[in-house]
Amino acid sequence: MDINALTPYDRNRFMAMMEEKQVKDSLRLYHNLVERCFLDCANDFTTKTLTAKEEACVNKCCDKFLKYSARIGQRFAEQNTAMVDIQQQLISENASQ
């Protein structure tokens, strides 16, 4: 999709929709991170602060989760690029026939 082919109004709507999607994705990522690490690490509710063990667990959990999410995003981008390349190859093959 060529965004420059859109009218200014449609381009603005498209950009607003993409921004909203990115915000929702960020919130979902944050929610999943908090829920996962809380369930895995917080298990002593006798004090209102984290124990040293819980804090270390949360730090490790967050680091792992963010690295995992980044890797998934990277793989998705790689797969998307491969699909675009295949589509462009098919289009050029069909155009030459």
Protein Blocks (a to p, Z undefined) as FASTA:
>chain_A
ZZklpcfklmmmmmmmmmmmmmmmmmmmmmmmmmmmmmmmmmcfkbfbdcfklmmmmmmm
mmmmmmmmmmmmmmmmmmmmmmmmmmmmmmmmmmmZZ
